[in-house]
Amino acid sequence: MAFFQAQEISISFGGLKALDRVSFTVNKGEIFSIIGPNGAGKTTIFNCINRFYDLDEGVFLLDGKNLSSAKTHQIADMGIARTFQNIELFKNMTVLDNLILGRHRKRRSNILTEMFFFKPVQRQEINSREKAEEIIDFLDLEAHRDQLVVNLPYGVQKTVELGRALAMEPTLLLLDEPTSGLNMEESEDLAFWLDDMKEELGITVLMVEHNMRFVKQTTDRVLAIDFGQTIIEGETNEVLNHPDVMRAYLGEENVCNA
Ligand SMILES: Nc1ncnc2c1ncn2[C@@H]1O[C@H](COP(=O)(O)OP(=O)(O)OP(=O)(O)O)[C@@H](O)[C@H]1O
């Protein structure tokens, strides 16, 4: 069964139809990319999944469950985590503390449990710390563990943001332009981690990405859109080599060099 589906989704901003009956299907455990030129509607898809915006028409289904009535925080509880085009971290906190905070949605405590059930709360705290340490190990962040995020290079901050999303133990991870601002070596590291996330952690990844070389290297299937409409959905090579995609989005030169 399809793991995640968009069915005929549409949304308008004033007179602008940002998404016009777009559908796509993401299978369990695959890395799926959405590509298209600036303003095509890619980030709007993510913002609708997160319920920052309400769809005018259509639905998203996660494991067959309709997300329409879920609120933003419930989307996270259902196992969907996200990174942003502009990094969103607590910049004056350490890497470790940002990762522990990423566990916040997994914790089940309130003021009463914190006051009267010290042991369970303490256990959650220990679990969060252990999970954060696992992620530090997984993403090679040991050297930066106790540094303030504000003092880290951009590429490392992006890795920490990825780590914070992983701290939620998502089943579906949304990555918005994960390679933007990364150098070649950092992009290679990211490709390696994506492969590990897929193979070792079984996470399904839905990614918006402009870097066609990276898409080609990492992605199982692709949706190409422009002006809020689908051009084609299919296997990565099939989509990247499609004449309409080459013409409309990438330019012949980029595809040849990819
Ligand atoms: N909140 C909003 N209000 C008005 N228009 C919006 C809003 N959000 C997005 N848009 C418009 O919807 C269209 C799609 O925007 P979106 O950010 O999804 O494009 P994108 O494909 O992610 O582009 P980029 O690659 O540049 O990030 C654009 O024309 C954009 O200006």
Ligand as a Chemical Component Dictionary entry (heavy atoms), coordinates in Angstrom:
data_LIG
# 
_chem_comp.id                   LIG 
_chem_comp.type                 NON-POLYMER 
_chem_comp.pdbx_formal_charge   0 
_chem_comp.three_letter_code    LIG 
# 
loop_
_chem_comp_atom.comp_id 
_chem_comp_atom.atom_id 
_chem_comp_atom.alt_atom_id 
_chem_comp_atom.type_symbol 
_chem_comp_atom.charge 
_chem_comp_atom.model_Cartn_x 
_chem_comp_atom.model_Cartn_y 
_chem_comp_atom.model_Cartn_z 
_chem_comp_atom.pdbx_ordinal 
LIG N1  N1  N 0 1.642  32.673 1.953  1  
LIG C1  C1  C 0 1.641  32.983 0.663  2  
LIG N2  N2  N 0 0.931  34.044 0.206  3  
LIG C2  C2  C 0 0.905  34.369 -1.095 4  
LIG N3  N3  N 0 1.560  33.680 -2.058 5  
LIG C3  C3  C 0 2.285  32.620 -1.667 6  
LIG C4  C4  C 0 2.370  32.216 -0.303 7  
LIG N4  N4  N 0 3.166  31.118 -0.226 8  
LIG C5  C5  C 0 3.563  30.853 -1.490 9  
LIG N5  N5  N 0 3.039  31.753 -2.346 10 
LIG C6  C6  C 0 3.216  31.768 -3.803 11 
LIG O1  O1  O 0 2.926  30.461 -4.279 12 
LIG C7  C7  C 0 3.822  30.117 -5.338 13 
LIG C8  C8  C 0 4.571  28.853 -4.958 14 
LIG O2  O2  O 0 5.498  29.171 -3.927 15 
LIG P1  P1  P 0 6.474  28.094 -3.283 16 
LIG O3  O3  O 0 7.240  28.761 -2.198 17 
LIG O4  O4  O 0 5.718  26.879 -2.930 18 
LIG O5  O5  O 0 7.440  27.782 -4.513 19 
LIG P2  P2  P 0 8.720  26.844 -4.547 20 
LIG O6  O6  O 0 8.549  25.908 -5.691 21 
LIG O7  O7  O 0 8.986  26.243 -3.218 22 
LIG O8  O8  O 0 9.848  27.905 -4.914 23 
LIG P3  P3  P 0 11.399 27.993 -4.454 24 
LIG O9  O9  O 0 12.099 26.911 -5.207 25 
LIG O10 O10 O 0 11.813 29.346 -4.910 26 
LIG O11 O11 O 0 11.456 27.828 -2.977 27 
LIG C9  C9  C 0 4.745  31.304 -5.550 28 
LIG O12 O12 O 0 4.220  32.095 -6.599 29 
LIG C10 C10 C 0 4.660  32.042 -4.224 30 
LIG O13 O13 O 0 4.903  33.428 -4.388 31 
# 
loop_
_chem_comp_bond.comp_id 
_chem_comp_bond.atom_id_1 
_chem_comp_bond.atom_id_2 
_chem_comp_bond.value_order 
_chem_comp_bond.pdbx_ordinal 
LIG N1  C1  SING 1  
LIG C1  N2  SING 2  
LIG C1  C4  DOUB 3  
LIG N2  C2  DOUB 4  
LIG C2  N3  SING 5  
LIG N3  C3  DOUB 6  
LIG C3  C4  SING 7  
LIG C3  N5  SING 8  
LIG C4  N4  SING 9  
LIG N4  C5  DOUB 10 
LIG C5  N5  SING 11 
LIG N5  C6  SING 12 
LIG C6  O1  SING 13 
LIG C6  C10 SING 14 
LIG O1  C7  SING 15 
LIG C7  C8  SING 16 
LIG C7  C9  SING 17 
LIG C8  O2  SING 18 
LIG O2  P1  SING 19 
LIG P1  O3  DOUB 20 
LIG P1  O4  SING 21 
LIG P1  O5  SING 22 
LIG O5  P2  SING 23 
LIG P2  O6  DOUB 24 
LIG P2  O7  SING 25 
LIG P2  O8  SING 26 
LIG O8  P3  SING 27 
LIG P3  O9  DOUB 28 
LIG P3  O10 SING 29 
LIG P3  O11 SING 30 
LIG C9  O12 SING 31 
LIG C9  C10 SING 32 
LIG C10 O13 SING 33 
# 
